[in-house]
Amino acid sequence: MDPKIREQILLIRDTGLTNMFDLPMVQRLAYERGYFELVLYLEDHRDEYAHFILHGDAR
């Protein structure tokens, strides 16, 4: 996982606005904040994203 993606995930998490497993909402919040890399990442890397959310590390 790219460090920029990791940072964007953590920034979304820190807002407290959504459950991080609500991927459509995570993507919406990312889009609204200009985190387009994260929006695209979530389309193709859902398993890696879920692993990061559950375990706190990237594969």
C-alpha positions as CSV (number, residue, x, y, z in Angstrom):
1,M,0.0,0.0,0.0
2,D,1.3,3.4,-1.0
3,P,2.0,5.7,1.9
4,K,-0.3,8.3,0.4
5,I,-3.2,5.9,0.4
6,R,-2.5,4.9,4.0
7,E,-2.5,8.5,5.0
8,Q,-5.8,9.2,3.2
9,I,-7.4,6.2,4.9
10,L,-6.3,7.4,8.3
11,L,-7.5,10.9,7.6
12,I,-11.0,9.6,6.6
13,R,-11.0,7.3,9.7
14,D,-10.1,10.3,12.0
15,T,-13.1,12.2,10.8
16,G,-15.4,9.7,12.6
17,L,-18.0,10.3,10.0
18,T,-18.4,6.7,8.8
19,N,-17.9,3.0,9.6
20,M,-14.7,2.2,7.7
21,F,-16.4,-0.9,6.2
22,D,-19.0,1.2,4.5
23,L,-17.0,1.5,1.4
24,P,-19.4,3.6,-0.7
25,M,-19.4,6.2,2.1
26,V,-15.6,6.0,2.5
27,Q,-15.3,6.6,-1.2
28,R,-17.7,9.5,-1.1
29,L,-15.8,11.2,1.8
30,A,-12.6,10.6,0.0
31,Y,-14.0,12.1,-3.2
32,E,-15.3,15.1,-1.4
33,R,-11.9,15.7,0.1
34,G,-10.0,15.3,-3.2
35,Y,-8.5,11.9,-2.2
36,F,-8.9,10.6,-5.7
37,E,-6.1,8.0,-5.3
38,L,-8.1,6.4,-2.4
39,V,-11.3,6.4,-4.4
40,L,-9.6,4.5,-7.2
41,Y,-7.6,2.3,-4.8
42,L,-10.8,1.0,-3.2
43,E,-12.2,-0.1,-6.6
44,D,-9.4,-2.6,-7.1
45,H,-7.9,-3.4,-3.6
46,R,-10.8,-4.1,-1.3
47,D,-9.1,-7.2,0.3
48,E,-6.0,-5.2,1.0
49,Y,-8.0,-2.3,2.4
50,A,-10.0,-4.6,4.7
51,H,-6.8,-6.3,5.9
52,F,-5.4,-2.8,6.8
53,I,-8.6,-1.8,8.6
54,L,-8.7,-5.0,10.6
55,H,-5.0,-5.4,11.4
56,G,-3.4,-2.0,11.0
57,D,-0.8,-3.1,8.5
58,A,-0.5,-3.5,4.8
59,R,0.1,-6.7,3.0
